[in-house]
């Protein structure tokens, strides 16, 4: 159907122009002919493909200057301007260069349609399988440090709760998508970044700056889109990794991947499986873990069916079972320990979508539906005894036994969108979606329950315009109708929260191509966070031996944001070095910012924090992203952030009962002013790969509860950390098979926190710096193509 469309356009061109000439040539790279390279005449519908010898020929081209553009996957696109002469055939050859940095790869998160990353009107950073391999990242959370503006942090010493910060803002300010759908729910967000194995992920697309107009109000800091693996060709691989934390505690992983595609390429399915078994690790010898026991089994598949030349059906499904436990006495039931935080998750998710295009490819329509369910059995507590026959239960025994809980979560997203392209200069997108999330979180022993239903009906639209050849302008907006129906019960405090709110969030983006190698981008956007429970509110930690909960203030109002981003993008071949450098400035103003503070102790001994509105806050900074590639032998990527994150007014965090001592700050906690990363891959010979990577974390302010009795809290300034990793891999290539063996050390200089609290009464929230101590690993992977 596409070729018929090309022929029709060609005949139309013949009718419009009587004076024509011809063009022919060879497309190659390093003396290798490139088959099926795209040859296009700009500002026309003429598009042809090279044959198996790299040869192409276009006849009856209108006379005059024409720009000929050639594209081929894995190579840098190339354009040449030529004068077409009447009745003459001109020879024009193209020698393409490898696209080592992947700047010609397609991304979809910036505008909801495929576009080469370098031509996207907003900056899109990518984390792909090469990064996973270079950094030895087994789970998604282990890879997110290797993108500008992102920083992974661990928030609980017992259970290992992690979250990602973008541009200085904590986790709930970032919209996390799975295959472009926001089903990463509040409950999933607590531990979900640790649960997703990298072998199920094709790539991660990261957009810094507000994306609320397309993806929902929470995309204040930005958007992280996790794209699972599509079937491309018949393949199979199996691998195993064995690591030793601190050279003694084992962490074993097995993963399997495969894909099957029909001969006509109209159908295909990819599948993956992952199993991890990590033992707990104690950093300071007090008998309590700093790294959790972890068991994870994940499997799933992605499939497609090209129902016609112009339509496609896609479906995917995944299942995650994860058990984690931190504390002490791992051989005993949780309630018989001094302290334990234990979570057992069962998660099932999936999606189906259908896409249809018109015969002229101008109109595109899609419908989709995604769903995810999660069940979590939990335990937060301890202090019970090992009872003998005849022993009487004490109050402490009963409290320990009652510290078990259960949570259920369902998230559903369904919608449709329509796209229309006009003369290659205007793209219109309009859509509607409905997002429903219900979470039930019950802990009978603490008289705590949350039953929250949030339904969001959203309408969005955007227009992408190219009024000038080098200028792209994009304007979009989203209107959300949010219905919150929540019941929050905690001990003697109960509240019913029924709210509806209307939110309108605009987005304006512009890109100007100063030269072929220099682009300027700028954007303005708004966003919001509804007054509801987010993932950090569903996390429970133990402080001073007692559970610590977060409750919502009954007066909690919607938090709103205004964001501005501007960047310079330099991309050019400097001699033999392919170079891409992005310098980006950002500022985000938060109004009625959410603050979690005002700790108080209930008669039961439980600690309660209240989420309320603060005065406001602002984060301003610079991101740097730089990539350099010298042939296939050398690839260096690095990034860094310098920022300032402050509240408008000093926010109170703790005060004594007699109010003689008050602790407050204007600095956003857990937010270093500087942080960054690097990855370096070197191939001295084809089978051998040497990889170095590292993450720098600057100094920051964190809270520390120093007196469990009074809950006295102080602010501590941490030191900075620079963790470095090394990996060495060797490939044994056969005809259609490859066996890779590898080994290395993560955090080889043991840049790790040294001042953990000790014992059952420790402040589990007092954890900062790198999440992984010094770890030795080795493994092997077999691949069949």
N, C-alpha and C positions, 0 to 999 in steps of 0.2 A: 504493500500500500504506500509506503514511503517513497519507493522508486517511481510509482505512478504519479505521485504528487510532484516529484522532481521533474519528471518528463513534462507534466502539464505546465509547470513554471517555465521550463525550457522553451516549449512551443509558444507560450505567451511572450517570452522575450523575443523570439523570432518575429512575431507579428509587430512588435513595437519598434524594432530597429531594422533598418534596411542595410546600413553600413556596418559590417561585422568583420572580425578576424578570428583567428584560432590560436589555441595555446596547448602546449604539450610539455612533458618533462618526466623526470624520475625523482622519486622520493626515497631517500635512504638515510642510514645512520651508521657511521663507522663501517662503510663498505657492505652493509646489509640492507637489502631491499625491504621496504615496509609495505605490507599488503593491507588494504582496507584503511589507508590513511584518508582523512576527510580533506577534500580540496573545495574551498568555498570562495566565491566572489562576493566581497563585502557589499552591503546595501543592495543585494539581489537575493533571489531564491535559488540560484544555481548552486548545486552541491553534488559532487561526484566522489567516487572512491577509487583509490589506486588498485591495480591488479597485483597478482602474485610476484611480478617483477618490479613492483613499485612504480609502474608506468601509469600515467593519467593523460587524458586528452579532453579538451573542451572546445567545441566548435561554435561558430556564430556568436562570438562575444561582441557586444557593442564597442565601437572604436572609442579611443580616448584612454585616459588614465584609469586603471583599475587596481584595486588592492586585492591581492590573492592571499588567502590565509589557509594554512595547513595545520591540522590537529591530529594527534595520534596519542593514544593512551600510554602513559609512561614517559612521554617526551615533551619538551618545551614547544609550545606552539610557535609558529613563525609566519610573519607577514612580509610580503614584498610588493612594491608598487611598480607597475609596468605600463608602458604605452602600447595599447592594442592598435595595430595598423590595418587598414582595410585590405581584405583579401590575402593577408599574410599569416603564416603560422610561425609563432615565436616559441622558442624553447626556453623553459624556465625550470631549473632543477632546485630541489630543496634538500639540504643536509641538516637533519634534526639532531638536537642535543638531548641527552637524557635529562629527565626531570627528577633529579635526585632529591629535591626538597618537596616534591609533590604539589607544586603550586598550580598545576593544571588539573589536580584531582577535584572531583565534584563534591560540593557540600550542599546541604539542604536547610540547615537551621537558620540561616540569616534571613531568608525570604520565603521559606516553605516551598521553594522550587530549586531544582538542581542548577548550580552555577559554579564555574571554576573558582577555587578559593581566592585566587588573586584578584578576580573580577567582582567578588561579592561586595555590595555596598557597605557592609559592616565587617569588621575584622573577625575572622573565624580562626581560632587556634584548634589544632587537632592533636589527639593522643592516639596513636595507632599501634598495631602489633609490633612494629619495630621498636617503639618506645617500651612496650611491655617487656620485650625480650632484653633490650639493653639494660633496663633497670631491674630485671628479675622480679617483675610485679605479678603476683599470683592472683590478687584480688584488686578490684577497681580502686579501692581506697589507697592502695600502695602506689598507684600511678598518678594520682591527681596532683601531687606536688610538682610534677614536671610539665606545668603549663603556666604561663605568666599570670600573675594576679591570684592564683589559687594556692591555698595552704591547708593541708590536712592537720587536724589537731585531735588529740585524745582528751576526753573530758571526764573519764572515770577510771580510777586506779583499779577498781574491782572488776567491772564488767567490760571495760574497753570501749565504751561508747565513743564514737568518732563523728566528726562533722567536717564539712569543707567550708572554708571561708573564701569568699571572692571579693577582691578589692576592699578587704578589711571588714566586711560584713559577715556575720555568722550565718550558719547553714540555712535557716528558713528564708533568708533573703534571696536565695538562689533557687530557681525553678529547675528541678531535675526531671528529665524526660526519659522514657524508654521507647525507642523508635518513634520519637516526636510526640508521644502522648504523655500527659501528666498523671500517670498512675502511681508515681512514687509517693505514697500516702504518708501521713504523719507518723503512723506506727512503723511503716517500712523505713522511714527516714532515720530512725534511731540507730539501727545497726545495718541498714541495707547496703551501704557503700562497702562494708566488709564482706557481705554475702555474695555479691556478684563476681564470679570468677572472670578473669580476663580472657579465658579461652572461649567464652560465649560472645565476646564483644569484637566486632569488626573495627570500630573506631569510636572515639568520643569527640564530639564537636563542642567547643566552648566559645560562647559569645559573652564578652564582658560588657557591662552596661545594660540598661533596662531593655527588656524584651517583652514587657507585659502586654503590649498591644496585640501580639500574636499568641502568646502562650499562657497568659493569666497574670494576675496581679502580683504574685510572689516573685516574678522575675525582675526584682529590683536591682540586685547586684549583677545579675546576668543569668545565663541559661547553660545547662550542661545536658547535652543530648547523647544518650547511650544508644548506639546503633548496633544491633546484633548481626551475626554473620549471615549473609545471603549466599545461597548456592551459586557458584560460578562455574566450577568444573568438577569432574569426578576426582575425588581425593580422599585420603584417610591418613590420620596421624594418631599416635599414642605416645604419651610421655610420662615420665615420673621424676619428681624432684624430692630430694631428701636434704633437709636443712637442720642445723643444730644451733639453737639459741645459746649464746654464751659458750659455744663449742660443746655443750653437753645435753641440752634439752631438745628432743627430736620434734620435727615438724615435717610430716610426710604428705605428699600430694601426688595424685594420679589424675591425668586428664586425657580425654579422647575427643577427637573431632573428625567429622567426615561429611562428604556431600556427594550427591548423585544428581546428574543432569541428563535429561533425555537427549537423544541424538539431534533432534530438531531444535534443541535449546528452548523449547516452549514450556517445559516443566522442570522443576528441580526441588530438592530438599537438602538442607544441611542439618546436622545434629551435633550435639556436644554433651559431654558428661564430665563431672569433676567431683573428686573426693579428697577431703583434707582432714588430717588428724594431727592436731598440735597439742602438745602437753603444756601444762602451766609452768611458769618460770618466776622465781622469787629473786628480786634484784638485790636485796639487802640482808638476806638471811634471817628474817624475823618470822618465817613460816607462812607468810601471806603473799599471794601472787601479785606481781605487777603486770604480767602478761597472762591472759586468760587461757584456760583449757578451751579448745575449739574443735568441733567436729562439724563438717559441712559436706552434704551430698546434693549436687545440683545436676539436673539434666533438662534437655529441651530440644526444640527443633524450630527451624524457619523453612517455609515452603512457598513456592509461587507457581502459578499457572497462567501462562500467556494465552488467555482465552481467544484472542484475535490479535491482529497486528496492532490494534489500537486500544487494547484493554488488558488489564492484569488483575488477578486475584492473589492476595498474599495472606498468609496465616502463620502465626507463631504461638508457641506454648512453652512455658518453663515451670519447673518445680524446684523449690529450694527447701531443704531441711537442714536447719542449723541448731546446734546445741553449744552453748558457751557457759562457762562458770569461772568465777573468780572468788578469792577469799582464802580459806585454809581447810585442812582436813578433807581433802578431795575423796578419800576412801569412804567417808561417812555420808549419810543423807544430809541435805542442806540444813535442816533444822537442828542437827546435832553438832554443828560447827560453832566456832566463835563468831564468825561473820561469813556470809555467802551472798553473792549476787549471781543468780542463775536464770538463764533464758533458754527456752526451747521453742523455736519458730518452725512453723509449717506454712509455706507460701506457695500459692498456685496463681500463675498469671498467664495471660494470653491476649491476642489481638487478631482481628480480621479486617481487611480493607479491600476495596475494589476501586480501580482507577479506569477511567474511560476518556479517550481523546477523540476529537473530531477528525474527519478525513484530511483536513488541511492543517491539523495540529495547532490550530489557533485556540480552540476551546478544550479545556481539561476539567474533568469533574471527578471527585472522589468522595466516597463514604467510608466511614470507619467506626469501629467499636473496640474498646479495650477494657479488660477487667482484671482485677487482682483481689484475691482473698488471702488473709493472713490470720493464723491462730498462734497465740503466744502464751505458753505456760511460764510463770515467773516465780522467783523467790527473792525477797530482799529482807534479810534479817539474820538471825542466829541466836546463839546463847542457850540452846536447849541441851539437855544431858542425854547420855546413853543410859536408858532406863533398864533396871533389872526388874525381875518379877517381884511384885509387891511394893515397888516404889510408888509414892504418891506424886502426882503432877503438881509442880509449883506454878506460881503465876508466870515466872519466867519461861518455864517449859511450854505453857499454853500460848504465851505470846510468840515464842519461836515457831511452834507448830502452825499457828494461824497466819504466818507471814507469806503463805503461798497465794498466788493470784493468777488470773487468766484474762487475756485480752483477745478480742475479735475485731477484725477490720475488713471492710470491703470498699473497693474503689472502682468506679465505673466511669468511663469517658466514651461518649459517642457523639458523632457529628458529621458534617459534610462541608466541602468547600468547592469553589468554582474559580477557575482561572481563565483569563482571556488575554491574548496577545494581539497588539495592533501594530503592524508595520515595523516590527522589531524595535520599536521605540517606546511602547507603552505596555505595561503588564498590570492587569487588574486582578486582584485576589479578594474574594469575599467568602465568609464562612460562618458557621454557627456550631457551637458545641455545648454539651451539657456534662458537667462533672459532678458526680455524687460520691461522697465519702461518709461512711459511718464507722465510728470506732466505739467499742465498748470495752472499758478497762476496769476490772473489778479486783479489789484486794480486801476481802471480808475481814481479815485480821486487823486491818488498820481502819475499818469503816470508811474506806475510800472507794468511790466509783465515779467513772466518767461515761456518759452516754451522749455522744455528740454526732449530730447529723448536719452535714453541710452540703447544700446543693447550689451549684453555680451555673446559670444559663448565660452564655456569652455570645456576643455577636462581634465579628471583627472584619476589618477590610483594610486594604492598602492599595496604593497606586504607585508603581515604579515607572518613572519617566526618564527618558533620555532626550531632553530638548536640544542638546548639543552633543556632538559626537563624543566629547571627552567628559561630559558632565552627566551624572546620574543623580536623580532626586527621588526620594521615597518618602511618602507620607502615609501613615496608617493610624488606626485607632481601634479601641476595643471598648465595648459597653458590657458590663457584667451586672447581673441581678443575683445577689447572694442571699440565700436563706439559711440562717444558722438556728438550729434547734438543739440546745444542749442542756444537760442536767449534770451538775458538778457537785457531788456530795463528798464531804470529808469530815469525819468525826462529827463535831457539833456544828460545822459550817456547811450550809447547803444553799445552792442557788440554781434557779432555772433561768436559762438564757435563751430567749427567743428574739432574734433580731433579723431584720432585712435591711440590706443596704444596696445602693446603686452606685456603681463606680464607672467613671469614664476615664480612660487612660490613652493619651495620644503618643505618637512617636514620629519624629521627623529625622531623616537621615539624608546626607548629601555626600557624594564622592566626586572629586575632580581629578582627572588624569593630567598632571602637569606635563609629564613626558611619558614615554613608553615604560620607564622604570621608576617613576615617582608618582605616588598617589596621595591625595589628602582626603581624609574622611572626617565627618563630624556628625554628631547625633544628639538629640534631646528626647527625653522620654519621662513618663510618669509611671508610678506603680503604687500598690497599696498592699497592706496586710490586714486581713479581717480580724476582728476581736474573737479569736477562737484558739483552741489548744493546738500547738504545733509539736513537732517531734521532741524538742527539749522539755516540754511540759509532761510528756508521757514517760520520760526517763526518770528513774528513781535511783538515788545514790544513798550510800550510808555514810553519815558524818558523825564522828564521835560514837560509833556503835549503834546509832539510831537511824532509821530511814528518814530521808529528806525529800519532801514533796513540793511541787509547785502548784499553786492555785491561781485562778484568774480573778482579778479585781472585778467586782460587779460594775464598776464604772469604766471598764476598759473600752477605749474608743479605737476606731480604725486608725492605723498608722499609714501615713502617706509619704511619698518620695518624689523628688525631682532630680534627674540625673543628666549630666552633660559629659560627653566623651569626644575627644578629638585626637587624630593620629596622623602621623606621616609614615608611609610605607615605601621603602626603597628596595627594589628587586632588580638585580642586574648581574650579568656575568662579568666578573672582574678577572680578565684573563681566563684561566681554567677553573676558576672558583665560582660556583653558583652561589649567590648571596641574596638573602632576604632579611631585612631589618625593619622592625616596627617600633616606633616610639609613640606611646599613647598617654595622654593626660586624661584624668577623670576627676569628677567631683559629684558627690551624692549628698543631698540635703534631706534629712528625715524629720518629719513633723509628728508630734505625739509619739515619739519613739518608745517602743516597748522596753521596760526595765524590769529585771527580776531581782528583787531585794527585799528589805523589810523582814528579815528572818525573825521568827518567834517560835518558842517551844510550847507545845500543848501539854496538858497534864499527863498525857500518856508517855511523854518523853520524845515524841515525834517532832521533827523540825519542819517548819512550813515557810516557804518563800512565796511572795506574792508578785504576780506579773501585773504591772501597772503602767500607765503612761508617764514618760518623762517629758522634759521641756522640748527636746529636739537634739539633733546631732548632725555632724557633717564629717564626711571622709573625703579627703583630697589627696591625689598622688599621681605618680608616673609609673607606667609599666614599660619595660624594654623586652623585646623578643628579637633574637638574632639567630640566624641559621646560616651555616657555611658548608658547602659540599665540594670536595675536590675528587672528581670521578667517583667510582664506587668504593674507593679505598678509604676515604676520610670524610666523616660527617660530624660536625659540631653544632650543637644547639644549646642555647643558654637564654635565661630570662631572669628578670629581677624586678622588684617593686620597691619604691620609696613612697611612703604615705604618712598622713597625719590623720588620726581618727579621734575626735573629741566630742563630748556632749556640750551643748550650749551653756549649761549650768552644772555646777557640782552636784552629782547624784549621790544621795546617801545610800550606803550599803549595809551599815550596821551601827547600832547605838546601844549603849548600856542601859539597863533598866532605869537608872537614875538620871540618864541622859547627860551625864558628865563627860562621856567619851563618845564621839561620833566619828565614824570612818566614812569618807566619801572620796570621790574622784571625778575629774573631768575627762580622764583618758578612758577610751573603750578598752575593756579588759581583754586579755588574750589576743591582743592585736599588735604585733611588732611593727615598728616603723620601717624596717627593711627585711626583706626575705627574697630568696631566689633559688635557682637550680642550674645545673648543666648536665648534658649528656654528650659523650664522645664515643664514636664507633670508628675503629680502624681495622682495615683488612690488609695486612702486609702481603699475604698471599691469599688466593681465592678461598680456600677452605677454612682459614683461620680468622676469627673475629675477636678483637680485644675491645672491651667496653669499659668505660669509666663513667660514673654518674655521681651526682652529689646534690644535697639540699642544704641551703643556709637558712637558719632561723634567727632573727635578731632578738634583741632584748625586748621584754614586754612586762606589763603589770598583770599579776594574777592574785586572786584572793586566797587566803590561808586561814582556816579556823584553828586557832592555837589553843583554845580552851574549850573542851567539849562541855564542861559544866555550864559556863555562861555563854557559850557559842561566840566568844570574842573572836572577831575576824580582823585580820590586818591585810594590807596590800603589800605584796613583795615584788621587787624588780628582779626578774630572772637574768641569768647570763645568756649569751648567744651560743649557738651550736652550728657546727659545720660537719655534717655526716657525709661520708664518701664510700662509694661501692665500686667493686671491680668484678668483672666477669670475663672468662675466657672460654670460647667455644670453638670446636673443630667439627667440620662436616665431612663425612665419608659419603661421597656421591657415587651412585651406581646408575644404571640406565634409567629406570623410573623410580628409584628408591634413594632415600637419603637417611643416614643415621647421624644425628648430632649428639656429641657428648660435651658437657660443659661443667665448669666449677667456678667458684668465686667466694667473695666475702662481702656481706652487706654491713654498713656502718663499721668499716674495718678499724677505725681508731676509737671506737666505743664512745662517741659523742652522745652522752645520755645523762639524764637527771640523776643527781647524787644525793639529794636531800629529801627523799620520800619520808612521809610519816611512817611510824612503825606500829604494829599491833592492831588489835581489833578496834580500837578507838580512833584510828587514823581518819584524817579528812580525805576521803576518796576523790574529792574534786581537786585536790592539790597535786596535779600532774601536768607536766608541760614538756616541751621539747620533742625530740624525735620519738616516734612510737615503737621503733624496733632497736633493740640493743645489737651488739656485735653478733653476727650470724654467719656461720660457714655453710655453704650449700654445694651440692653437686647433683647431676642428673643426666638423663638421656631422652632423646625424642626420635621416633621413627616416623618417616613420612613416605607415603606411596602416592604418586600422581598417575 
